Structure formats: structure tokens, C-alpha cells
């Protein structure tokens, strides 16, 4: 088939496949056009779940007679005119595809009258030939759009529509989201001649909670915590439910960026992280949040239906939202869950945010387990129990070496271990499993109950407390005598509301705090944390720093060693469940930073295991 330019009708119907997913998509596009036109009242009439009729009537600015035909053309809009406009979009629509796409799959009538025009005019177009017919009509100032018989000329699309009840439920949800975005606009929704929703416009911010309760319900409103958070050009406002309310209210998650409805994973992750020690894995936070940002710092032209945006400084936006939400939760005094639930591998949920792969980068094959490899019965019989091939590239020569390693008899303790010299044409010499060297705690055999490390050292067994080892490691990392604790600036400073005694500590002991890499600045009844050292980077600073200042306020005299011990005790996660690889990493770091513990372990760290009693009990004549 030769290359050819698509006919306008086909091009519009392809665009409709992206813009017009279902009747609710039509309602969203048309209502957003009404909002861009400055409407303060919007009436929505639906019949048969939107399959028969969608009528949107507003009192906005209207469209002049000479522009009606152009309004139904593809890529025709009054909202942008240059690339500079595209880089700083404040309107909800900007592509000029909605009306053309909708008219290509329906029978569309556009009736409008500007305030300065004496008569109204109507433009009619339908999907077959898309010829626009303009004729006079009677209409008050504003615009009415009627969409009849959606998908009448694309039966393949129409058969994918759900029941009338389901389609109207999607329309109802779209109207709810728009009503939450614009409290100043009165919106009514009618289905099959029956008034279903009526949201009155309110301009007084004090009355916003009344509409919030009408849309989200009294259960959410009774648990709602108001959010007001600002930093530079970033402003976050709205409501989040306290943890008790989040458990009672489900699927109540609405977020807006510069007034635009969003389903953004970055925003949702930041909010979920703020609740990480308040909610279990089976619950989700409930919120209605509005993020205002410099339009030059956000790209809204990344999704055909405009459901997603891209932030130029995504990490900063993530941390800003996280700190705004967690501050409100902390000030509400909500209780904290004592222990996080580990996953199947015994690993606690990671508190650090990691950006997801861009779609262009493809899937992350490291995040999924390798597919099982088919093996023969002979190979399966020759393997040791519990061993599985790690990849397709496993070869027989390496398998033979591994079998030698497993089957070799152990040498006496402290006897030198012969090296393995393997060439392409020679068989490997007998070897033994590696033993722990003299400057180590020993060889890690396993982790018991997620908190105890079973070690083998010089032929003897010993048990180590991983929680105690983690505390000693944290103490070594925080000791200024061993390594200078450099203050690392936070991307978004943390603002803390403190008591007078705690604020006085910031002024009186500023030099001591800076010695530990903590940069604090008094600000009225608040204290702003601007920098922390690297070992405290991943701590919950909203809790740790006020507790540290309270500890210093209660002690007239305190030494640097006492502060180190206090920080180590509070920064270490005593309830962490360790897996095998984490325990190995911990032992390596403790051996590197605390070599004195290897030579003379302190009480509570290591306990030798006497196996002679067990051996004697097993001996028999």
C-alpha cells in the first residue's frame, strides 16, 4: 500500500479513539471547555448513560457566529497560539481536538451566543461527512453542546460500552471530580429527566467544607485534616483523612495540579509514604489535595486524555508533598503503628522513593524473577537439594565445579585452604567452603527469626544480635570523632512546630548541633531544619529532631558521646526483620567501622553456643 495522507474523517476518528474512551470522556472534555470559557453555572443532561444524549449548557463567554465552523475543525483552539503558550498552559484544554473528535463519532450540535451578539447561532455536524451547517437559533448568552447517538457510525466502539448504569456511574464520578476542582461553579447533573446531583457554587472559603461533605461524605469530612503547605512557587492545600478515617473511607483519592484532575503515581507515592507508619499494607490514604505550581515547571502535554503530567523537578515535588502531608498528620497526634509488616522475604518496606522507569526505557527485568528453566531428569537428580539454576546460561563445566565445592570434605580448622586452578582442559582441585578470617565475626550460616545471626568461627558456633550490631554500626557512623559529619542540605526544608524550651535549645546549643551536621534555624514558634548528616538522611525527621531537642532541653549538661548513644538508639530500627543478604552487609560494615568489636565483643552482642552437650546427648553405645 502506498503512503498517503489520511482523510480528515479517518484522522478525526483515530483521534477520537484517544480522546473519547466512553461517554464520561465526552462529559469531561465538554465541561472543561465550559470552565475555560469562564462559566459559573453548568447544567449536564444525560440520557441512556450518555449513549443517547449528552447535553452540556453553560453561561460562559460563548462563540461568535464567524467562529462556529472553525470551532468544529481539527486542531482549532483559542487557548494557545505559540510554543511559549504550550510551555506554560493554564487552561484545561489546549489541543483543539475534542469537538472535532466527538463530532466524528456522533451527531453534534453547537449552539452559542456571546454577550455582545444579539442573536444565537447553531452549528451541526455528524460523523458521516462532517459538513458543518450553521443556522440561527434562540439561546441565552453562553453555549450548549448536544451529542446524540455516540458511536452511531462506529459499531465496534459502541459494543464495548457497558450497561447504562455503569456508564452513568463513570459520568457521575467525573462530575464529582470537577465539582471538587471548582467550588465557585454551580453544577447540576440530570439522568433520564431526573435530577441526580446539584452542587451550588460557593465563593467563601469557609463554605468549601460544605461542598466537600456533599461530595465526599460526612465520614471523610469528620476525619479531614486541613493542609496548607508552601515553599517558593509550590503550594499544597486541601484535606487528608487521619489514619482512622483512612481505614473507614476507601477509594477517596482526588488530586489536582493547577486545577487539572490527575491520576499521578508520583503524588500518590508521596502521600502513601507519609502514611507508611500509620496505615497497614491493606489500607490506602484518603485525600483531596490541590497542588499549585509554576506552569513552566510542569508539562501537561504527555497524555492523550491529559490524565498525567511530568514535573521538571519531580524529586522536589515528591518531597514537598510528603513533608506537607506528614506535618499535618504529626500535628494531629495520630498514633503510630508499632511495627511494620515485612514482606514475604522478611524485608521491611523501603522508605526511600525510587522513580519509576520511563515508558521509553521498557520494563525493568530485574524486578521480576527469572523464568524457570526446563531441566532433564538426570540433571535434576544430580543436583543438591535447594539449588536452582540462576539463568539460562548455566553451563556443565561450572556445574561440575559447583558439585566439587559441595561434596568436598572439610579440612581441619586453621589448615590452609588450597586454591582452585581451573583451566579449559583441566579438572578443578578439591576445595572447601570458605571460612571466616581472623578479623571477622565468622561465617554467616543463617538468620534465625529475622533477628539472630548464626555464625561459625574457628569451628565453634556463636549467636549474634543483629539489632545490637545495627545500633553499634549507627553509633560508629554518627560519632564525630571517627568521621566528620557533614551537613547535607535538604531539598525541601522541614518546618517543625516546637515548644519554647525546645526552641531555646536550637539557639543555646547551635554549635553542638552543627557539630553533628544538624542545621536548624529558629522562626517564631517554629524551627526549620535545613540540613542533616548522611546517616540520618532516611530517618523520620518529623519525629527524631523534636525528640532530640526535647532530650537536650531536659539535660543541662550533656556530652557528645551521650548524644551519639542517644541518636544511635533512636535512629536504629530495633524491630527490623533481617534477611540473609542484609545480615551479611551489616556484618561487613560493622567489621570495617568497628574492628574493636571483633577482638572484644561487648555484652549483649555475641553469645557462644555450647554444642558439646548436644553432641553428648546424641552419642550412644
C-alpha positions as CSV (number, residue, x, y, z in Angstrom):
1,X,0.0,0.0,0.0
2,X,1.5,3.4,-1.0
3,X,2.0,6.2,1.6
4,X,-1.0,8.6,1.5
5,X,-2.5,11.3,3.7
6,X,-5.4,10.1,5.8
7,X,-8.8,11.6,5.0
8,X,-10.0,14.2,7.6
9,X,-12.8,11.9,8.8
10,X,-10.5,9.0,9.5
11,X,-7.9,11.2,11.2
12,X,-10.6,12.6,13.5
13,X,-11.9,9.1,14.3
14,X,-8.3,7.9,15.2
15,X,-8.0,11.0,17.5
16,X,-11.4,10.1,18.9
17,X,-10.0,6.7,19.9
18,X,-7.6,8.5,22.2
19,X,-9.9,11.3,23.5
20,X,-13.3,9.7,23.6
21,X,-13.0,6.5,25.5
22,X,-16.6,6.4,26.8
23,X,-19.5,8.9,27.4
24,X,-17.7,10.1,30.6
25,X,-14.8,11.2,28.5
26,X,-17.1,13.4,26.4
27,X,-18.6,15.0,29.5
28,X,-15.1,15.7,30.9
29,X,-13.9,17.4,27.6
30,X,-17.1,19.5,27.2
31,X,-17.3,20.6,30.9
32,X,-13.6,21.6,30.8
33,X,-14.3,23.7,27.7
34,X,-17.1,25.4,29.7
35,X,-14.8,26.1,32.6
36,X,-12.2,27.6,30.2
37,X,-14.9,29.8,28.8
38,X,-15.5,31.3,32.3
39,X,-18.8,29.6,33.1
40,X,-20.2,29.9,36.6
41,X,-23.1,27.6,36.0
42,X,-23.1,24.3,34.1
43,X,-26.1,22.0,33.5
44,X,-25.5,18.5,32.4
45,X,-28.3,16.4,30.9
46,X,-27.7,12.7,30.2
47,X,-30.0,10.0,28.6
48,X,-29.3,6.3,28.5
49,X,-26.0,6.6,30.2
50,X,-24.8,9.1,27.6
51,X,-25.3,6.7,24.7
52,X,-28.4,8.5,23.5
53,X,-27.8,12.1,24.6
54,X,-25.2,14.3,26.3
55,X,-26.1,17.9,26.7
56,X,-23.9,20.5,28.4
57,X,-25.2,24.0,28.9
58,X,-23.2,26.9,30.4
59,X,-23.3,30.7,30.8
60,X,-19.7,31.2,29.6
61,X,-18.2,33.6,27.1
62,X,-19.8,31.9,24.1
63,X,-18.6,31.6,20.5
64,X,-19.3,34.1,17.7
65,X,-21.1,33.2,14.5
66,X,-18.0,33.6,12.4
67,X,-16.0,31.1,14.6
68,X,-18.6,28.3,14.9
69,X,-17.4,26.4,11.8
70,X,-13.8,26.8,12.9
71,X,-14.6,25.5,16.4
72,X,-15.5,22.1,14.9
73,X,-12.4,21.9,12.8
74,X,-9.4,19.8,14.0
75,X,-6.6,21.5,15.9
76,X,-8.5,24.7,16.1
77,X,-8.4,26.4,19.5
78,X,-8.4,29.9,21.1
79,X,-6.3,28.8,24.1
80,X,-2.8,28.7,22.7
81,X,-1.1,30.3,19.6
82,X,2.6,29.7,20.1
83,X,5.2,27.4,21.6
84,X,5.6,29.8,24.5
85,X,1.9,29.2,25.3
86,X,2.3,25.5,25.2
87,X,5.1,25.6,27.7
88,X,3.0,27.5,30.3
89,X,-0.6,26.1,30.0
90,X,-3.1,27.4,32.5
91,X,-6.3,26.3,30.6
92,X,-7.8,22.8,30.9
93,X,-7.9,22.3,27.1
94,X,-5.3,23.3,24.6
95,X,-5.1,20.8,21.7
96,X,-8.3,21.7,19.8
97,X,-9.1,18.0,19.1
98,X,-12.1,17.4,21.4
99,X,-15.0,18.9,19.4
100,X,-13.7,17.5,16.1
101,X,-13.1,14.1,17.5
102,X,-16.5,14.0,19.2
103,X,-18.4,15.1,16.1
104,X,-16.6,12.4,14.0
105,X,-18.3,9.7,16.1
106,X,-21.7,11.3,16.9
107,X,-24.3,13.9,15.8
108,X,-23.1,17.1,17.4
109,X,-24.9,20.4,17.7
110,X,-23.1,23.5,18.9
111,X,-25.4,26.5,19.8
112,X,-23.8,29.6,21.2
113,X,-24.2,33.3,21.8
114,X,-21.6,35.8,23.1
115,X,-22.8,38.6,25.4
116,X,-22.2,41.2,22.7
117,X,-24.1,39.3,20.0
118,X,-27.8,39.9,19.6
119,X,-28.8,36.5,18.2
120,X,-27.6,33.0,18.7
121,X,-26.3,30.6,16.0
122,X,-26.2,26.9,15.8
123,X,-23.7,24.6,14.1
124,X,-24.5,21.0,13.3
125,X,-22.1,18.2,12.2
126,X,-22.2,14.5,12.2
127,X,-19.6,11.8,11.6
128,X,-20.6,10.7,8.1
129,X,-19.3,13.6,6.0
130,X,-18.6,16.2,8.8
131,X,-20.0,19.1,6.8
132,X,-20.9,21.9,9.2
133,X,-24.3,23.5,8.8
134,X,-24.9,26.9,10.5
135,X,-28.3,28.3,11.2
136,X,-29.9,30.9,13.6
137,X,-31.2,29.7,17.0
138,X,-32.7,31.0,20.2
139,X,-30.3,30.8,23.1
140,X,-29.2,33.0,26.2
141,X,-25.6,34.2,26.5
142,X,-23.4,31.1,26.8
143,X,-23.1,27.8,24.9
144,X,-25.0,24.5,24.6
145,X,-23.4,21.3,23.2
146,X,-25.6,18.3,22.3
147,X,-24.0,15.0,21.5
148,X,-26.6,12.5,20.1
149,X,-26.1,8.8,19.4
150,X,-22.5,8.4,20.4
151,X,-20.6,5.9,18.3
152,X,-23.5,5.5,15.9
153,X,-21.1,5.2,13.0
154,X,-18.5,3.1,14.8
155,X,-20.4,-0.1,15.9
156,X,-17.1,-1.7,17.0
157,X,-16.6,1.0,19.6
158,X,-20.3,1.0,20.7
159,X,-20.3,-2.7,21.5
160,X,-17.6,-2.1,24.1
161,X,-19.8,0.3,26.1
162,X,-21.1,-1.1,29.4
163,X,-24.6,-1.0,30.8
164,X,-26.4,2.3,31.2
165,X,-25.9,2.2,34.9
166,X,-22.2,1.6,34.7
167,X,-21.6,4.4,32.1
168,X,-23.6,6.9,34.1
169,X,-21.6,5.9,37.2
170,X,-18.5,7.0,35.4
171,X,-20.1,10.2,34.3
172,X,-21.1,10.9,38.0
173,X,-17.6,10.3,39.1
174,X,-16.2,12.8,36.5
175,X,-18.7,15.4,37.7
176,X,-17.7,14.8,41.3
177,X,-14.1,15.4,40.4
178,X,-14.8,18.6,38.5
179,X,-17.1,19.8,41.3
180,X,-14.2,19.3,43.8
181,X,-11.9,21.3,41.5
182,X,-14.1,24.4,41.1
183,X,-16.1,25.3,44.3
184,X,-17.2,28.6,42.7
185,X,-19.1,26.9,39.8
186,X,-22.7,25.6,40.2
187,X,-23.1,22.2,38.6
188,X,-26.3,20.1,38.1
189,X,-26.5,16.6,36.7
190,X,-29.7,15.1,35.3
191,X,-30.2,11.5,34.1
192,X,-33.2,10.5,32.1
193,X,-35.0,13.6,33.2
194,X,-34.3,13.1,36.9
195,X,-32.1,15.5,38.9
196,X,-29.3,13.4,40.4
197,X,-26.7,15.9,41.6
198,X,-26.8,19.6,42.3
199,X,-23.7,21.4,43.6
200,X,-24.2,25.0,44.5
201,X,-21.4,27.4,43.8
202,X,-19.6,28.9,46.9
203,X,-17.1,31.7,46.8
204,X,-16.4,31.9,50.6
205,X,-13.5,29.6,51.5
206,X,-15.3,28.9,54.8
207,X,-18.1,27.2,52.9
208,X,-15.9,24.9,50.9
209,X,-16.2,22.1,53.5
210,X,-19.9,22.1,52.9
211,X,-19.4,21.1,49.3
212,X,-16.6,18.7,50.4
213,X,-19.1,16.9,52.7
214,X,-21.7,16.8,49.9
215,X,-19.3,15.1,47.5
216,X,-17.0,13.0,49.8
217,X,-19.5,12.3,52.5
218,X,-19.7,13.1,56.2
219,X,-17.3,10.2,57.1
220,X,-14.5,11.8,55.2
221,X,-15.3,15.3,56.5
222,X,-15.4,14.2,60.1
223,X,-11.8,12.9,59.8
224,X,-10.5,15.5,57.4
225,X,-7.3,17.4,58.3
226,X,-6.7,20.7,56.5
227,X,-3.4,21.0,54.6
228,X,-1.7,24.4,54.0
229,X,1.9,24.0,52.9
230,X,4.0,26.3,50.8
231,X,7.6,26.6,49.6
232,X,8.6,29.0,46.9
233,X,6.4,28.5,43.9
234,X,4.9,25.3,45.3
235,X,1.6,25.5,47.2
236,X,-0.3,22.5,48.6
237,X,-3.7,22.8,50.1
238,X,-6.8,20.6,50.7
239,X,-7.6,17.8,53.1
240,X,-6.2,14.5,54.1
241,X,-8.1,12.0,56.3
242,X,-6.4,11.0,59.6
243,X,-5.4,7.3,59.8
244,X,-8.6,6.3,61.5
245,X,-10.6,8.0,58.7
246,X,-8.5,6.4,56.0
247,X,-9.4,3.0,57.3
248,X,-13.1,3.9,57.3
249,X,-13.1,5.7,53.9
250,X,-12.0,3.8,50.9
251,X,-11.2,4.9,47.3
252,X,-11.3,8.6,48.2
253,X,-8.3,9.9,46.4
254,X,-8.5,13.1,44.4
255,X,-5.5,15.2,43.4
256,X,-5.3,18.3,41.2
257,X,-2.4,20.1,39.6
258,X,-3.1,23.7,38.7
259,X,-6.8,22.8,38.8
260,X,-6.4,19.8,36.5
261,X,-7.7,16.4,37.5
262,X,-4.7,14.0,37.9
263,X,-4.0,10.3,38.4
264,X,-0.4,10.8,39.1
265,X,1.7,8.0,40.6
266,X,4.4,10.3,42.0
267,X,1.8,12.3,44.0
268,X,0.2,9.1,45.2
269,X,3.5,7.6,46.3
270,X,4.5,10.7,48.3
271,X,1.2,10.7,50.2
272,X,1.4,6.9,50.7
273,X,4.9,7.3,52.1
274,X,3.7,10.0,54.6
275,X,1.2,7.4,56.0
276,X,3.7,4.5,56.0
277,X,3.9,4.1,59.7
278,X,0.2,5.0,60.2
279,X,-1.6,2.5,57.9
280,X,-1.1,-1.1,57.3
281,X,-0.5,-2.5,53.8
282,X,-4.2,-3.3,53.4
283,X,-5.3,0.4,53.7
284,X,-4.9,3.4,51.4
285,X,-4.8,7.1,52.4
286,X,-7.8,9.2,51.6
287,X,-7.3,12.8,50.4
288,X,-8.5,15.7,48.4
289,X,-5.4,17.8,47.5
290,X,-4.6,20.7,45.2
291,X,-1.1,21.4,44.1
292,X,-0.3,24.8,42.6
293,X,3.0,25.0,40.7
294,X,4.6,27.4,38.3
295,X,3.2,26.3,34.9
296,X,6.7,26.4,33.4
297,X,7.7,23.6,35.8
298,X,5.1,21.1,34.7
299,X,4.4,19.5,31.3
300,X,0.7,18.7,30.8
301,X,1.2,17.6,27.2
302,X,2.2,14.0,27.9
303,X,-1.1,12.0,27.8
304,X,-3.8,12.0,25.2
305,X,-6.6,12.3,27.8
306,X,-4.5,14.7,29.9
307,X,-4.6,12.4,33.0
308,X,-0.9,12.6,33.7
309,X,1.7,15.3,33.9
310,X,5.5,15.4,34.0
311,X,7.3,17.6,36.6
312,X,10.6,19.1,35.7
313,X,11.8,18.7,39.3
314,X,9.9,15.5,40.3
315,X,12.0,14.7,43.3
316,X,11.5,18.2,44.8
317,X,7.7,17.9,44.2
318,X,7.6,14.5,45.8
319,X,9.5,15.6,48.9
320,X,7.4,18.8,49.2
321,X,4.1,16.8,49.1
322,X,5.5,14.2,51.5
323,X,6.6,16.8,54.1
324,X,3.3,18.8,53.8
325,X,1.2,15.7,54.5
326,X,3.4,14.2,57.2
327,X,3.5,17.5,59.1
328,X,-0.3,17.6,59.3
329,X,-0.5,14.0,60.4
330,X,2.1,14.6,63.1
331,X,0.4,17.7,64.4
332,X,-2.9,15.8,64.7
333,X,-1.2,13.4,67.1
334,X,-2.3,10.3,65.3
335,X,-0.9,7.1,66.8
336,X,1.9,5.3,65.0
337,X,1.8,1.6,64.2
338,X,4.4,-0.1,66.4
339,X,5.8,-2.5,63.8
340,X,5.8,-2.5,60.0
341,X,4.7,-5.8,58.4
342,X,7.6,-7.3,56.4
343,X,7.1,-8.8,53.0
344,X,7.5,-12.4,52.1
345,X,11.3,-12.1,52.1
346,X,11.3,-10.6,55.6
347,X,12.3,-7.2,54.3
348,X,10.6,-4.1,55.6
349,X,9.0,-1.7,53.0
350,X,11.6,0.7,51.7
351,X,11.1,4.3,52.9
352,X,13.1,5.8,50.1
353,X,11.3,6.9,46.9
354,X,12.6,5.5,43.7
355,X,11.5,7.0,40.3
356,X,9.8,4.5,38.1
357,X,11.1,3.7,34.6
358,X,10.0,5.9,31.8
359,X,7.9,4.1,29.2
360,X,10.6,4.5,26.6
361,X,13.0,2.7,28.8
362,X,11.0,-0.5,28.7
363,X,10.2,-2.9,31.6
364,X,12.6,-3.5,34.4
365,X,13.6,-7.1,34.0
366,X,15.5,-7.0,37.3
367,X,12.2,-6.5,39.2
368,X,10.7,-9.8,38.1
369,X,12.1,-13.3,38.8
370,X,13.7,-15.3,36.1
371,X,11.6,-17.8,34.3
372,X,12.1,-21.4,35.4
373,X,14.5,-23.3,33.2
374,X,13.5,-26.7,31.9
375,X,15.9,-29.4,33.0
376,X,16.2,-33.1,32.4
377,X,15.6,-35.8,34.9
378,X,19.3,-36.7,35.0
379,X,20.4,-33.2,35.8
380,X,17.7,-32.8,38.4
381,X,18.8,-36.0,40.2
382,X,22.5,-34.8,40.3
383,X,21.8,-31.5,42.0
384,X,21.9,-30.9,45.6
385,X,18.6,-30.1,47.4
386,X,17.6,-26.5,47.3
387,X,19.9,-25.5,44.5
388,X,18.3,-23.9,41.4
389,X,20.0,-22.5,38.2
390,X,20.1,-18.7,38.2
391,X,20.0,-18.2,34.5
392,X,19.7,-19.8,31.1
393,X,23.5,-19.5,30.5
394,X,24.3,-22.1,33.2
395,X,26.9,-24.5,31.7
396,X,28.0,-28.0,32.6
397,X,31.6,-27.1,33.4
398,X,30.6,-24.6,36.1
399,X,28.1,-27.2,37.3
400,X,30.9,-29.7,37.8
401,X,32.9,-27.2,39.8
402,X,29.9,-26.4,42.0
403,X,29.4,-30.1,42.7
404,X,33.0,-30.4,43.7
405,X,32.6,-27.5,46.1
406,X,29.6,-29.0,47.7
407,X,30.9,-32.6,48.0
408,X,34.5,-31.7,49.2
409,X,35.2,-32.8,52.7
410,X,36.1,-30.0,55.2
411,X,39.7,-29.7,56.2
412,X,40.7,-29.4,59.9
413,X,40.4,-25.9,61.4
414,X,43.1,-23.4,60.6
415,X,44.5,-25.6,57.9
416,X,45.4,-23.5,54.8
417,X,42.8,-23.8,52.1
418,X,44.2,-24.9,48.7
419,X,43.5,-22.6,45.8
420,X,41.5,-23.7,42.8
421,X,43.2,-23.5,39.5
422,X,40.8,-24.2,36.7
423,X,41.8,-24.2,33.0
424,X,39.8,-25.1,30.0
425,X,41.3,-28.6,29.8
426,X,41.9,-29.5,33.5
427,X,39.6,-30.6,36.3
428,X,39.4,-28.5,39.5
429,X,41.3,-29.4,42.6
430,X,39.3,-30.2,45.8
431,X,38.3,-27.2,47.7
432,X,36.3,-26.4,50.9
433,X,33.7,-23.9,51.8
434,X,35.2,-20.5,52.7
435,X,35.9,-20.0,56.4
436,X,35.7,-16.7,58.3
437,X,39.0,-14.9,58.5
438,X,40.6,-13.9,61.9
439,X,39.5,-10.3,61.6
440,X,35.8,-11.2,61.2
441,X,33.0,-12.4,63.4
442,X,32.9,-15.6,61.3
443,X,30.9,-17.1,58.5
444,X,27.2,-16.4,58.5
445,X,25.3,-19.7,58.3
446,X,21.7,-18.5,58.6
447,X,19.4,-15.9,60.2
448,X,17.1,-17.1,62.9
449,X,13.7,-15.5,63.5
450,X,14.8,-12.5,61.4
451,X,16.9,-11.0,64.4
452,X,19.6,-13.5,65.2
453,X,22.7,-14.4,63.1
454,X,24.1,-17.9,63.5
455,X,27.9,-17.7,62.9
456,X,30.6,-20.3,62.6
457,X,34.1,-19.1,63.7
458,X,37.1,-21.4,64.1
459,X,35.0,-24.5,64.3
460,X,32.7,-23.0,67.0
461,X,29.1,-21.7,66.8
462,X,28.0,-18.3,68.1
463,X,24.8,-16.3,68.0
464,X,24.8,-12.5,67.3
465,X,22.0,-10.0,67.9
466,X,21.6,-8.1,64.7
467,X,19.7,-5.3,66.4
468,X,22.6,-4.7,68.8
469,X,25.1,-4.9,65.8
470,X,22.9,-2.3,63.9
471,X,23.0,0.0,66.9
472,X,26.8,-0.2,67.2
473,X,27.1,0.5,63.5
474,X,24.8,3.5,63.7
475,X,26.8,4.8,66.7
476,X,30.1,4.5,64.7
477,X,28.5,6.3,61.7
478,X,27.3,9.2,64.0
479,X,30.5,9.6,66.0
480,X,32.2,12.9,65.0
481,X,35.5,11.5,66.4
482,X,35.6,8.9,63.7
483,X,34.4,10.8,60.7
484,X,33.3,14.4,60.2
485,X,29.5,14.6,60.0
486,X,29.0,17.0,57.1
487,X,25.6,18.7,56.9
488,X,23.8,17.8,53.7
489,X,21.1,20.4,52.7
490,X,17.6,19.0,52.4
491,X,15.8,19.6,49.1
492,X,12.8,20.8,51.0
493,X,13.5,22.2,54.5
494,X,11.4,20.7,57.3
495,X,9.4,23.1,59.3
496,X,8.7,22.0,62.9
497,X,6.4,23.5,65.5
498,X,8.1,23.2,68.9
499,X,7.7,24.2,72.5
500,X,9.6,27.2,73.9
501,X,12.2,25.0,75.7
502,X,13.0,23.1,72.6
503,X,13.3,26.3,70.6
504,X,15.7,27.7,73.1
505,X,18.0,24.6,72.7
506,X,18.4,25.5,69.0
507,X,19.8,28.9,69.9
508,X,21.8,27.9,73.0
509,X,23.4,24.7,71.6
510,X,23.6,25.6,67.9
511,X,27.4,24.9,67.8
512,X,26.9,21.4,69.3
513,X,24.1,20.6,66.8
514,X,26.2,21.8,63.9
515,X,29.0,19.6,65.2
516,X,26.6,16.7,64.4
517,X,25.7,18.1,61.0
518,X,22.3,19.4,62.0
519,X,21.4,22.9,60.6
520,X,18.5,24.4,62.4
521,X,17.0,27.9,62.3
522,X,14.5,29.5,64.7
523,X,11.5,31.0,63.1
524,X,9.0,32.4,65.6
525,X,7.2,29.4,67.1
526,X,8.7,27.1,64.5
527,X,12.1,25.7,63.8
528,X,13.3,25.0,60.2
529,X,15.6,22.0,59.7
530,X,17.7,22.8,56.6
531,X,20.4,20.1,56.6
532,X,21.2,16.7,58.2
533,X,24.1,14.3,58.1
534,X,24.1,11.3,55.7
535,X,23.4,8.7,58.4
536,X,20.1,10.5,59.3
537,X,19.0,11.1,55.8
538,X,16.4,8.4,55.7
539,X,15.1,8.9,59.2
540,X,11.6,10.3,60.0
541,X,12.9,13.7,60.8
542,X,9.5,15.0,61.9
543,X,9.8,12.7,64.9
544,X,13.5,12.3,65.5
545,X,14.5,16.0,65.6
546,X,11.8,17.2,68.1
547,X,12.7,14.2,70.4
548,X,16.4,15.1,70.2
549,X,15.7,18.7,71.1
550,X,13.5,17.6,74.0
551,X,16.2,15.3,75.2
552,X,18.7,18.2,75.2
553,X,16.3,20.5,76.9
554,X,15.8,18.1,79.8
555,X,19.6,17.8,80.4
556,X,21.6,20.9,81.4
557,X,24.8,19.1,80.8
558,X,25.3,16.6,78.0
559,X,28.4,15.2,76.3
560,X,28.9,14.4,72.6
561,X,29.2,10.7,73.5
562,X,25.8,10.8,75.2
563,X,24.3,12.4,72.1
564,X,25.9,9.8,69.9
565,X,24.5,7.0,72.0
566,X,21.0,8.6,72.1
567,X,21.0,9.1,68.3
568,X,22.2,5.6,67.7
569,X,19.5,4.1,69.9
570,X,16.7,6.2,68.3
571,X,17.9,6.0,64.7
572,X,18.5,2.3,64.7
573,X,15.4,0.2,63.7
574,X,15.2,-2.2,66.6
575,X,12.2,-4.0,65.1
576,X,13.7,-4.7,61.7
577,X,13.5,-8.2,60.3
578,X,16.8,-9.1,58.6
579,X,17.3,-11.4,55.7
580,X,20.5,-13.2,54.8
581,X,21.9,-10.6,52.4
582,X,21.1,-7.7,54.8
583,X,22.8,-9.5,57.6
584,X,26.0,-10.1,55.5
585,X,26.1,-6.4,54.6
586,X,25.6,-5.4,58.3
587,X,28.5,-7.7,59.4
588,X,30.8,-6.3,56.8
589,X,30.1,-2.7,57.8
590,X,30.5,-3.4,61.5
591,X,33.8,-5.2,60.9
592,X,35.0,-2.2,58.8
593,X,33.9,0.6,61.1
594,X,34.1,-1.2,64.5
595,X,37.2,-3.6,64.4
596,X,37.5,-3.4,68.2
597,X,34.2,-5.3,68.5
598,X,35.7,-8.3,66.6
599,X,38.6,-8.6,69.2
600,X,36.5,-8.0,72.3
601,X,32.7,-8.2,71.6
602,X,30.7,-6.3,74.2
603,X,28.0,-7.9,76.3
604,X,24.7,-8.4,74.5
605,X,26.3,-8.7,71.0
606,X,27.5,-12.3,70.7
607,X,26.8,-15.4,72.7
608,X,28.8,-18.6,72.2
609,X,26.8,-21.8,71.7
610,X,27.9,-24.9,73.6
611,X,27.3,-27.8,71.2
612,X,29.2,-30.3,73.4
613,X,26.0,-31.0,75.4
614,X,24.0,-31.7,72.3
615,X,26.8,-33.9,70.9
616,X,27.0,-35.9,74.1
617,X,23.2,-36.4,74.1
618,X,23.4,-37.8,70.6
619,X,26.2,-40.3,71.4
620,X,25.1,-43.8,72.2
621,X,26.6,-47.2,72.5
